[in-house]
């Protein structure tokens, strides 16, 4: 993987195949790591984004966040792991599906 473009997707499906709740978890997580500008305007972190993949909420993290803010990176990855969510490592978003035999 190219470390400049590598991403980790916290996919809103548990390893048991259930949709993660609450349904706005991705918005809550990205807002929790955002900052506030003038007029309390939310400024989302440039390396942490909300997304939808196949109708499922996700949080996409650029892996170079581990170098620039290791505590934030660990917080986000730990969130996914502790909630038993799928973590997808990829170079692109959306990830390219591979055919299975």
Helices and strands as residue ranges (DSSP letters): E 7-14, H 25-32, E 35-36, G 38-40, E 42-43, E 48-53, E 56-62, H 65-68, H 70-82, E 85-90
